[in-house]
Amino acid sequence: MTESPLRKVKLWQPDIDWERRKDGTILVWQNGTLNDYPEKLSVKIHEWAKKTPDTTWMAERGPDGDWQRVSFAQMLAHIRAIGQALLDLNLSVERPLVILSANSVGHALMALGAQYVGVPSAAIAPAYALASGEYGKLVSVRDQITPGAVYAEDTTPFAPAIAEVFAGLPVLGKAGEGRAMDWEALLATPVTDAVDKANAAVGLDTIAKFLFTSGTTGSPKAVIQTQRMMCANMEQVTDCYAFLRDEPPIILDWAPWNHVAAGNLVFNAAIWNGGTFYIDGGRPTPQMMPETIRNLREVGTNWYFNVPFGYEMLVEAMEEDEELAKAFFGNLKLKYYAGAAMATHTWEALDRLAVRTTGERIQLATGLGATETAPFAIFNTDPDAAPGNLGVPAKEVILKLVPTEGKWEARVKGPNVTPGYWRQPQLTADAFDEEGFYCLGDALKFADPEDPSKGFFFDGRVAENFKLSTGTWVGVGALRAKLTDALGGYVRDAVIVGEGEDYLGALLVPFRPAIEKLVPGGEELRDDLLFGHEVLHKELARRLKAYNQTATGSSLRVPRALMMLEPLSIEKGEVTDKGSVNQRAVRAQRQDLVAAIYDGDKRVIDSTKE
C-alpha cells in the first residue's frame, strides 16, 4: 500500500530537540512556540457568531429522523440565557453544574452556558446514575464537587439517582418530571449585565469544567480543566492538524463527553475552527453500529475520530458496502484514534479500503495524553511511522523520560497540564514530581533509541506491569497489543495475567462479528456457544502457537488463554464507556477465570497441545 499516493493534507513539520541529563533522564521538546491564543473559549464563540452566524455549529437527529441544527448565532444567544439562569440559581465554582445524561445539543448548551459565566460543569458517565441503586461513584462525585444544580436531557430515567444523591437541588432538562423550569423558559431567560460582567471575569486560570477519571483504580477523581488548558490544547491541536485553519472541521462523533478526548478535543475543535459537530447517535456495538453507518452516509466528515474497536466495526461494514466506503473516504482528510492500541490488520484494512475506493491512502494519526493533559500531549502525523507510533511532543510541551525498572516512565509539563485535583491537595502533590512534571503513569519506548524525533511507542502502564515467579518483569501494554494483533481480529483486547506464576496467560475479549464469520452458523449461536466453539478455539490455538514461536522470553510468550463470556463491566471499573480496558480491575474482578487458566480448565485454549 505504501506505493499508493497519500491524500494531501496540511500538517505540522515538527522540529524536535532533546537533552540527556547526567542522571539518565531525557527531555524531549519541539522547538518554536504556539501562536497567541485567547484567554477563554467564549472568545471563539463570539468570533464565529459574528463571522459565520448562520453556519451550523451542532446538529442531532430529531424524533422524525431529520437533523435538527443550531447555528453559531443561536448557540451564543442560548448560552447567554442559560448563563443568566445559572447565575440566578447562585451556581459558582463552589456549586457547579452536574450533567448526568449523554451527548446532546442540550448537554452542550448547558456546559457552554455554565462556562460562559465562570461556572464549572461536570459531565458524569450516565452509567453512574443508572446503576440500579448502586450509586457509590455518584456519591463520591457529589461529595467532591458539591454541585448546585443537575441537568439531564430527560429526567425520568435519572429520577431515582437524583432523588437519592442530589435531593433538594434544582433539576434542569428538556423532558421529564421534577424540572425547575421548562427548557423553552430556560432559553428565554432575560439576560442582564450580570452575564457580561461574569464573562469578563473569566480568564486563563478560571476553571471551565471538572472531568472525572474513570475510577477504575478507586473513586473517580475530579481533574480541574482550566480555560488555559483547553485553549492552549486547541492551539496545539490546530498547530498539528494545520489544515483545520483553512478547512473548518466537519465532525461526526459518538464518543462520550465525560471523557477528555471527546469532551475537550473533539467538542472544542468545532468551536475553535468554526466547524460543525454532528452528534452520532450510534456507537461501536452490533445493535447501534447501523446508526453510525446511516450517519456516515449523510455527513461528509473531513476529520474523523474513533476508538480502535469502532474502526474494526467500520472496516467490517465497508468490506461489504462500497457505497459506505465512498461516503466515508470521499471528503476525509485525516482519521485518528485513541483509547487503545490499533491492531495492524485494522490499520492495513483502512489503507486497503481507502486505496480501493479513492486510489489514495488517507493519513491515520494518533497520540498520547490524559485527562490531566486536556488531553493530547504527544501527536503523530508521520505517514511513514509504524502502526502504534505515538509521535512527538506538541509545541510548549516538554516530555521527560525517567529510567524506571528497565523502562522509560513518561512525564510532561506544559500549558495544557492541569493544576491538580479539586479539593485534594495530597493527590495533586503525588501526581507531580519535584520539577512540576505531571507523571502520566505510562512507559514509552523509543522508535529509534538514537533519535527521539522518530517518536515513541506505548510500553505499558507502569501500574499494570507485574513480575512472573522468576522475577521477570512483564510489560503489559506492548504485549497485549502484539497478542491482540496476532489473534487476527477475533478478539478486540486481551487482559494479561500471570503475576507470581511461572508463565503468562490471557483473558480474551471476543469480537463477535469476526467470530460469526469463522464459525459455521455463528450468527444464530448464543454467546456461550459461539465463543466456546471448537472451530474458534482451534483457530485461536493455531494463532497463539504461531505467535509464541516468534516470542522471545517468558515475558512475551502466552501459552494459554480463555475467552470471556461475561461482558466487561463499567460499574465494576473494568472498562470505560469508550471501551478502554483496565487490566488490574479485570484481573481483580475475574480471579476465577485467572485461576482456571492455571488449573487446566477444559475451557482454556492451550497452544502447547497439538
C-alpha positions in Angstrom: 0.0 0.0 0.0 2.9 2.4 0.7 3.4 2.9 -3.1 -0.2 4.4 -3.3 -0.3 8.2 -3.1 -1.2 9.8 0.2 -4.1 12.3 0.1 -2.6 15.8 0.5 -3.3 17.4 3.9 -1.6 20.3 5.6 0.0 19.2 8.9 2.8 20.4 11.1 6.5 19.7 10.4 7.9 19.4 14.0 11.4 20.4 14.8 12.4 18.2 17.7 15.2 18.8 20.2 16.3 16.8 23.3 18.7 16.7 26.2 20.2 13.8 28.1 20.9 14.5 31.8 23.7 13.1 33.9 21.2 11.0 35.9 19.9 9.3 32.7 16.8 11.3 32.4 15.9 12.5 28.8 14.0 15.7 28.0 12.3 16.0 24.6 10.6 19.1 23.2 9.5 20.8 20.0 11.3 24.0 19.0 9.1 27.0 18.4 6.1 28.5 20.3 2.4 28.4 19.9 0.5 31.2 18.2 -1.2 33.6 20.6 -4.5 32.1 21.8 -7.5 33.7 23.6 -7.9 33.6 27.3 -11.3 31.8 27.1 -13.2 29.6 24.7 -16.1 32.1 24.5 -13.8 34.5 22.5 -14.0 31.9 19.7 -17.8 31.6 20.1 -18.2 35.3 19.7 -15.8 35.3 16.7 -17.7 32.7 14.7 -21.2 34.0 15.8 -20.1 37.3 14.1 -18.2 35.9 11.1 -20.4 33.0 10.2 -23.6 33.4 12.2 -25.7 31.0 10.1 -23.2 28.2 9.9 -24.4 25.1 11.7 -22.4 24.6 14.9 -24.1 21.4 16.1 -26.8 19.1 14.9 -28.5 16.0 16.2 -31.3 13.7 14.9 -34.8 14.8 15.9 -37.8 12.5 16.6 -38.6 12.5 12.9 -35.1 11.4 12.0 -34.1 14.7 10.4 -31.1 16.7 11.5 -32.0 19.5 14.0 -29.4 22.3 13.7 -28.2 25.1 15.9 -26.2 27.9 14.3 -23.3 29.7 15.9 -25.5 32.8 16.4 -28.2 30.7 18.0 -25.7 29.0 20.2 -24.4 32.3 21.5 -27.8 33.5 22.3 -28.8 30.3 24.1 -25.7 30.0 26.2 -26.0 33.6 27.4 -29.6 32.9 28.5 -28.5 29.7 30.2 -25.6 31.5 31.9 -28.1 34.0 33.3 -30.4 31.2 34.6 -27.4 29.5 36.3 -26.3 32.8 38.0 -29.9 33.2 39.2 -29.6 29.8 40.8 -26.4 31.0 42.6 -24.2 28.5 40.9 -20.4 29.1 41.2 -17.1 27.2 41.3 -18.1 26.0 44.7 -21.6 25.0 43.5 -21.1 23.7 39.9 -23.4 22.1 37.4 -23.6 18.3 37.2 -24.7 16.8 33.8 -25.9 13.2 34.1 -27.1 12.4 30.5 -25.3 11.5 27.4 -24.2 13.7 24.5 -26.9 16.0 23.1 -27.3 19.6 21.9 -28.9 20.4 25.3 -26.0 18.9 27.1 -23.6 21.0 25.0 -25.5 24.3 25.6 -25.7 23.7 29.3 -22.0 23.1 29.6 -21.1 26.1 27.5 -23.7 28.3 29.2 -22.1 27.5 32.6 -18.6 28.0 31.2 -19.6 31.4 29.7 -20.3 32.8 33.2 -17.4 31.1 35.0 -19.4 28.2 36.4 -17.7 24.8 36.0 -19.7 21.8 34.8 -19.1 18.2 35.4 -20.3 15.6 32.8 -20.7 12.3 34.5 -20.8 8.9 32.9 -24.5 8.1 32.7 -23.9 4.6 34.0 -23.0 6.0 37.4 -26.6 7.2 37.7 -28.3 4.3 36.0 -26.6 1.6 38.1 -29.8 0.0 39.7 -29.3 1.7 43.0 -25.5 1.3 43.2 -24.6 5.0 43.4 -21.3 4.8 45.2 -19.3 6.5 42.5 -22.0 9.1 42.0 -22.0 9.9 45.7 -18.2 10.3 45.5 -18.6 12.7 42.7 -21.2 14.7 44.6 -19.1 14.9 47.7 -16.0 16.1 45.9 -17.6 19.0 44.0 -20.8 19.8 46.0 -22.9 20.7 43.0 -25.6 23.4 42.9 -27.8 22.0 40.2 -28.3 18.9 38.0 -29.1 18.6 34.3 -30.4 15.6 32.5 -31.8 15.6 28.9 -34.8 13.5 30.1 -35.0 13.4 33.9 -37.2 10.3 34.0 -34.5 7.5 33.9 -32.3 9.5 36.3 -35.1 10.3 38.8 -34.1 7.6 41.3 -30.4 8.7 41.4 -31.4 12.4 41.6 -33.7 11.7 44.5 -31.1 9.7 46.4 -27.9 11.5 45.6 -29.0 15.1 44.6 -32.1 15.6 46.7 -33.0 19.3 47.1 -31.0 20.5 44.1 -32.8 22.3 41.2 -33.1 19.9 38.3 -32.9 21.2 34.7 -33.7 19.3 31.5 -35.7 19.1 28.3 -38.2 16.5 29.4 -39.4 14.5 32.4 -40.8 15.3 35.8 -39.4 17.5 38.6 -37.7 20.1 36.5 -37.2 23.6 38.0 -38.3 25.2 34.6 -39.2 24.3 31.1 -36.5 24.2 28.5 -38.1 26.9 26.5 -38.4 29.1 29.5 -34.7 28.5 30.3 -33.7 29.6 26.8 -35.9 32.7 27.1 -34.3 33.8 30.4 -33.8 37.6 30.1 -30.1 38.4 30.0 -28.8 41.1 32.3 -25.4 42.9 32.5 -24.5 40.3 35.2 -23.8 37.8 32.3 -21.4 40.2 30.7 -19.7 41.0 34.0 -19.3 37.3 34.7 -17.9 36.5 31.3 -15.5 39.4 31.5 -14.1 37.9 34.7 -13.4 34.6 33.1 -9.6 34.3 32.4 -6.9 31.7 31.6 -7.0 30.3 35.1 -10.7 30.1 35.5 -12.0 26.5 36.0 -14.0 25.6 32.9 -15.1 22.1 34.0 -14.3 19.1 36.0 -13.5 15.9 34.2 -13.6 12.7 36.3 -11.1 9.9 35.8 -12.7 6.6 35.1 -12.5 5.4 38.7 -11.0 2.1 37.6 -8.5 2.2 40.4 -10.8 3.6 43.1 -13.1 6.6 43.4 -13.2 8.9 40.4 -11.0 12.0 40.8 -12.1 15.5 39.8 -9.5 16.8 37.4 -9.5 20.5 37.1 -9.8 21.8 33.5 -9.0 25.5 33.1 -9.5 27.8 30.2 -5.7 27.9 29.8 -5.6 24.2 29.4 -8.4 24.0 26.9 -7.3 27.0 24.8 -3.6 26.0 24.8 -4.5 22.5 23.8 -6.8 23.6 21.0 -4.0 25.8 19.6 -1.6 22.7 19.9 -4.1 20.6 18.1 -4.6 23.2 15.3 -0.9 23.7 15.0 -0.6 19.9 14.4 -3.7 19.5 12.2 -2.9 22.7 10.3 -5.5 22.1 7.6 -8.2 23.0 10.1 -7.3 26.6 9.9 -8.3 26.7 6.2 -11.0 24.0 6.2 -13.3 24.0 9.2 -13.8 20.5 10.6 -17.0 18.6 9.8 -17.3 16.2 12.7 -19.4 13.1 13.3 -18.8 11.7 16.7 -20.3 9.4 19.3 -17.6 9.3 22.0 -18.9 10.5 25.4 -18.2 14.0 26.5 -17.5 12.8 30.1 -14.1 11.6 28.6 -11.4 14.1 27.8 -10.7 13.1 24.1 -14.3 13.7 23.0 -15.3 16.2 25.7 -12.4 18.6 25.1 -10.5 17.8 21.9 -13.3 16.8 19.5 -16.0 19.0 21.1 -13.9 22.2 21.2 -12.4 21.7 17.7 -15.7 22.7 16.1 -15.9 25.9 18.2 -12.2 26.7 17.8 -12.2 26.4 14.0 -15.8 27.4 13.1 -16.7 23.8 12.2 -19.8 21.7 12.5 -20.4 18.9 15.0 -22.9 16.2 14.2 -23.8 14.1 17.2 -23.7 10.4 16.2 -26.5 8.5 18.0 -24.7 5.3 17.2 -21.7 3.6 18.7 -19.5 0.6 18.0 -21.9 -2.2 19.2 -23.8 -4.7 17.0 -27.0 -3.0 18.0 -26.0 0.6 17.4 -23.4 0.5 14.6 -26.2 0.7 11.9 -27.0 4.2 13.2 -23.3 5.3 12.8 -23.3 3.8 9.3 -26.5 5.7 8.4 -25.0 8.9 9.6 -21.7 8.4 7.8 -23.6 8.1 4.5 -25.1 11.6 5.1 -22.2 13.5 6.8 -19.1 14.1 4.7 -16.8 14.2 7.6 -13.3 15.6 6.9 -11.7 14.8 10.3 -12.8 11.6 11.9 -12.1 10.2 15.4 -12.9 6.7 16.8 -11.5 4.1 19.1 -9.9 1.1 17.5 -12.9 -1.1 18.2 -15.0 1.4 16.3 -12.7 1.3 13.3 -12.8 -2.5 13.4 -16.6 -2.5 13.1 -16.4 0.2 10.4 -14.0 -1.9 8.4 -16.3 -4.9 8.7 -19.1 -2.8 7.3 -17.1 -1.2 4.4 -15.8 -4.5 3.2 -19.3 -5.4 2.1 -20.6 -2.0 1.3 -18.7 0.0 -1.3 -21.1 2.9 -1.2 -20.4 3.3 2.5 -16.7 3.4 1.8 -17.2 6.1 -0.8 -19.2 8.2 1.6 -16.6 7.7 4.4 -13.4 8.3 2.4 -14.9 10.9 0.0 -14.2 14.1 1.9 -11.9 12.7 4.6 -8.6 14.5 5.1 -7.4 12.7 8.3 -8.6 10.0 10.6 -7.3 9.4 14.1 -7.7 7.1 17.0 -7.1 6.9 20.7 -8.0 4.9 23.8 -6.2 1.7 22.9 -3.7 0.2 20.5 -4.9 -0.4 17.0 -4.2 -3.8 15.5 -2.1 -3.9 12.4 -4.7 -5.7 10.4 -7.2 -2.9 11.1 -4.6 -0.3 10.1 -3.8 -2.1 6.9 -7.5 -2.7 6.1 -8.3 1.0 6.4 -5.4 1.7 3.9 -6.6 -1.0 1.6 -10.2 0.2 1.6 -9.2 3.8 1.0 -7.0 2.9 -2.0 -9.7 0.6 -3.4 -12.2 3.4 -3.1 -10.3 6.5 -3.9 -6.9 5.5 -5.2 -5.3 7.2 -2.3 -4.2 6.4 1.2 -5.6 8.7 3.9 -3.5 9.8 6.9 -4.1 7.8 10.1 -2.9 9.6 13.2 -2.8 9.1 17.0 -1.2 10.5 20.1 -0.9 10.1 23.8 -2.4 12.2 26.6 -4.6 12.0 29.7 -7.5 13.7 31.4 -4.8 15.7 33.2 -3.3 17.0 29.9 -6.6 18.2 28.3 -5.9 15.7 26.6 -3.2 15.2 24.0 0.4 16.0 24.8 2.1 13.9 22.1 1.0 13.6 18.5 2.0 11.6 15.4 1.4 12.7 11.8 4.3 10.9 10.2 2.8 8.8 7.3 5.9 6.6 7.3 5.8 5.8 11.0 5.0 2.2 12.0 1.5 1.5 13.4 1.3 2.5 17.1 3.9 5.2 16.9 2.6 8.0 19.2 4.7 10.7 17.8 6.4 13.7 19.5 5.5 16.4 22.0 3.2 19.2 21.0 4.6 22.7 21.0 5.3 24.0 24.5 5.1 20.5 26.0 8.2 19.1 27.5 8.4 15.3 27.7 10.5 13.9 30.5 11.6 10.3 30.3 12.8 8.8 33.5 14.5 5.4 33.5 12.4 3.1 35.8 12.8 -0.7 36.1 14.2 -1.0 32.6 11.6 1.2 31.0 11.2 4.9 30.3 8.5 6.4 32.5 6.8 9.4 30.8 6.2 12.8 32.5 5.0 16.0 30.9 4.9 19.8 31.6 3.1 22.4 29.6 0.3 25.0 29.5 -2.3 22.1 28.8 -1.5 20.3 32.1 -3.9 20.5 34.9 -3.1 22.4 38.1 -4.4 19.4 40.0 -7.4 17.6 41.5 -10.2 19.6 43.0 -10.0 19.8 46.8 -7.4 17.0 47.0 -4.0 18.6 47.7 -2.3 15.4 48.6 -3.4 13.6 45.4 -2.2 16.7 43.5 1.2 16.6 45.2 1.6 12.9 44.5 0.8 13.4 40.8 3.7 15.7 40.1 7.5 15.3 40.5 9.9 17.7 42.2 10.2 19.7 39.0 6.5 20.1 38.4 6.2 17.4 35.7 2.9 15.5 35.7 3.5 11.8 36.0 1.4 10.1 33.3 1.9 6.6 34.7 2.8 5.4 31.2 6.0 3.9 29.9 7.3 4.7 26.4 9.7 3.1 24.1 11.9 4.9 21.6 11.1 4.2 17.9 14.8 4.9 17.4 17.0 4.9 20.5 19.3 7.4 18.9 16.7 9.8 17.6 13.7 11.0 19.7 12.3 12.8 16.7 11.2 9.5 15.3 8.6 9.2 18.0 7.7 6.7 20.7 5.6 3.6 21.3 3.4 2.9 24.3 5.2 0.5 26.6 2.5 -0.2 29.2 1.0 1.4 32.2 3.6 1.5 35.0 0.9 0.3 37.4 -0.2 -2.5 35.1 3.1 -4.3 34.8 3.9 -7.2 37.1 6.5 -9.9 37.7 6.4 -13.6 37.0 7.5 -16.1 39.7 11.0 -15.9 38.2 11.2 -12.1 38.9 10.9 -11.3 35.2 9.0 -8.1 34.6 6.1 -8.2 32.1 5.4 -5.1 30.0 1.6 -5.5 29.7 0.8 -2.7 27.3 3.1 -3.7 24.5 2.3 -7.4 25.0 -1.4 -7.0 24.8 -1.1 -5.1 21.6 1.1 -7.8 20.0 -1.1 -10.6 21.2 -4.4 -8.9 20.0 -2.8 -8.3 16.6 -1.6 -11.9 16.4 -5.1 -13.3 17.1 -6.3 -11.8 13.8 -9.3 -9.8 14.7 -11.2 -12.5 16.6 -10.5 -10.6 19.9 -10.6 -6.9 20.4 -8.5 -6.8 23.5 -6.6 -9.1 25.9 -6.1 -8.9 29.6 -2.6 -10.3 30.5 -2.4 -12.5 33.6 0.3 -14.4 35.4 1.5 -12.3 38.3 3.6 -14.6 40.5 3.0 -17.6 38.1 5.6 -19.5 36.0 4.1 -18.4 32.7 1.6 -15.9 31.2 -2.0 -16.3 30.3 -4.6 -14.1 28.7 -8.3 -13.4 29.2 -9.6 -12.6 25.7 -12.4 -10.0 24.9 -14.2 -11.5 21.9 -15.1 -9.6 18.7 -18.3 -11.3 17.7 -18.7 -10.0 14.1 -15.4 -11.7 13.0 -16.1 -14.9 15.0 -19.6 -15.2 13.4 -17.9 -15.4 10.0 -15.5 -18.1 11.2 -17.9 -20.4 12.9 -20.5 -22.2 10.7 -23.9 -20.8 11.6 -22.3 -18.4 14.0 -24.9 -15.7 13.6 -27.5 -18.0 15.2 -25.5 -19.1 18.2 -25.7 -17.7 21.7 -22.5 -16.1 23.0 -21.6 -19.0 25.2 -21.9 -21.5 22.3 -20.2 -19.2 19.8 -17.2 -18.2 22.0 -16.7 -21.7 23.2 -17.0 -23.3 19.7 -14.4 -25.8 18.7 -13.7 -24.1 15.4 -12.9 -20.9 17.1 -10.7 -22.5 19.8 -8.7 -24.4 17.2 -8.1 -21.2 15.2 -7.1 -19.2 18.3 -4.8 -22.1 19.4 -3.1 -22.1 16.0 -2.6 -18.4 16.0 -1.4 -18.4 19.6 1.1 -21.1 18.8 2.4 -19.2 15.8 2.8 -16.1 17.9 4.6 -17.9 20.7 7.1 -19.3 18.2 8.2 -15.8 17.4 8.1 -14.5 21.0 11.5 -14.3 22.8 11.4 -14.9 26.5 8.9 -15.8 29.2 7.7 -12.1 29.4 6.2 -12.4 25.9 5.1 -16.0 25.5 1.4 -16.6 26.3 0.8 -20.4 26.1 -2.8 -20.4 27.4 -5.8 -18.1 27.0 -9.5 -18.1 27.9 -12.4 -16.4 26.2 -14.5 -14.1 28.5 -18.2 -14.8 28.2 -19.5 -12.1 30.5 -19.1 -8.6 29.1 -16.8 -6.2 30.8 -18.5 -4.0 33.4 -18.4 -0.2 33.5 -19.9 -0.3 37.0 -17.1 -2.5 38.3 -14.4 -0.3 36.7 -13.3 -3.0 34.2 -13.9 -0.8 31.2 -14.8 2.8 30.4 -17.8 3.8 28.3 -15.5 4.4 25.3 -14.1 0.8 25.6 -10.7 1.3 27.3 -10.0 -1.8 29.4 -8.4 -1.6 32.9 -6.1 -4.6 33.2 -5.8 -4.6 37.0 -9.5 -4.2 37.6 -10.4 -7.1 35.3 -7.7 -9.3 37.0 -9.1 -8.4 40.4 -12.8 -9.0 39.4 -12.2 -12.2 37.4 -10.0 -14.2 39.7 -12.0 -17.3 39.0 -11.1 -17.1 35.3 -7.4 -16.4 36.1 -7.4 -19.4 38.3 -9.0 -21.5 35.5 -6.1 -20.8 33.2 -3.6 -22.4 35.7 -5.9 -25.2 36.9 -6.2 -26.9 33.5 -9.9 -26.0 33.0 -11.3 -27.5 29.8 -12.4 -24.1 28.6 -8.8 -23.0 28.3 -7.3 -22.5 24.8 -3.9 -24.3 25.1 -1.4 -23.6 22.4 1.0 -26.2 23.7 -1.3 -29.1 22.7 -1.4 -30.5 19.2 
